[in-house]
Amino acid sequence: MANKNLNKAKEAKKDEFYTQLEDINNELRHYREHFRGKTVLCNCDDPRVSNFFTYFAYNFEFLGLKKLITTCYKNQNIDLFSQNKSEQAVYLVYEGDKNGDHIPNAEEIGVKPLKGDGDFRSKECIELLKEADIVVTNPPFSLFREYVAQLMEYDKKFLIIGHQNAIKYKEIFPLIKENRLWLGYGFKGGAGHFISHYEDKATAGDHREGMIRVSGVTWFTNLEIKKRHEDIILYKHYTPEEYPKYENYDAIDVAKTEYIPLDYDGLMGVPITFMDKYNPEQFEIIGNTCDTDWIRSAGFKPMGQATIDNLRKQGNKAHVTANMNSPYILRNGLVSLPYARIIIRKIKK
C-alpha cells in the first residue's frame, strides 16, 4: 500500500481497516494462557462483522473466557463499511455456549443499545472498559496515542494493532523504555493485509482483491510472551571501519539489528526495527533520536553550518538546520544522516 493512502485515512480520521481472521489467529495463539477466566473487550470494530468478535466467540470455551464484550462506533446496521451516520450504537455481550452446539448463535448473543455513539472515550464505553480484563482490537491509527493513554490510565492488559512508527511517539516510547509496553509477534513480512475500501497500491505480486496492504504494522501488548525474553544471537565483531561513530555523540551506528557487535559495550544507535527483537534482559534502551528534547539533554551537539553546507554540496535536500542535534556520520569527507535510531547498550551479565 502506498503511504499516501494510509496518510489520507489518518487525516480523514477514518481508519476502517478490518483485520483478517488469519492474522488474529496467528498472533493470538501465543497468548492463550492469558485469557482463562477473563473478560475480553473489543471496542473499535462493529462486532457483527468484526473478526475479533468471530475469533473470541468461536474460541470462547477453548480459551476459557468469562465474557466477551464488543462495541461499535456510530453504527446500528450490519454493514462492513458503515458511514458512521447513526448517532447511537450498540454493544454485544457473549457469555458462552448455552444450547450445547458449541456455536455462538444469535439468541445467545446479547445486543444492547448504547446511549451515545460508541466512541471508546465516551463515559458508557469507559464503564465497559473498567469491566474488562484484556482489551484486544485494531484501534484507529489516528487516535493511537489517545487510545493507549486510556489503556494505561485504567491499568488494562491489552493486545492491539498499530504502526511501528508509533514506537517513536513521545507518548509511546517512554512506555517501551519503562517496559510497560512491547511488541508482539507481528505480521508476516512486516506488513498486513486489511479489508478496506481504500485504493490498494500494492505490487501485483502482493495485491489481494478487496484488501489493502499496510507496511510496518505490528502488534503492541503488555502481556508477557516468550519472545521478549529470547536473546538476539550476536555474531559480528566490532571494527571502527564497519561501525562509524556519530560526529556529535559518543555512540556507534549499527545499520541492521543483526549486525549488533557482540564485543562492544558502549552506546549504539540501531534501527527502530530492533524493537521487534528487543529483550530487556539483554539490552538497555537509552533514548530515541526522534525525540528532540531527549537528544538535547543527552548531549548531542548541534550539527553546525559547515555540516549543513557539506550536505548541500552533496545534493542532500533534507530539512536540517545548523542548530539541530540530529546524529550524523562523517566519512571520507561525506556527511550521512542515519534514519531514526534507538540508542541502546548491552547489559553486562
Secondary structure, DSSP 8 states (H G I E B T S, - for coil): --HHHHHHHHHTT----EE-HHHHHHHHTT-GGG-TT-EEEE-SS-TTT-HHHHHHHHTHHHHT-SEEEEE-SS--S--TT-----S--EEEEE---SSSSSS--GGGEEEEE-SS---TTSHHHHHHHHH-SEEEE---GGGHHHHHHHHHHTT-EEEEEEEGGGGG-TTTHHHHHTTS-EE-S--GGGEEEEE-SS-----GGG--TTEEEEETEEEEE-S--GGGGS-----B---TTTS-B-TTSS-EE-SSGGG-BTT--S-EEEEGGGGGT--TTTEEEEEETT-HHHHHHHT-----HHHHHHHHHTT------TT-----EEETTEEE---SEEEEEE---
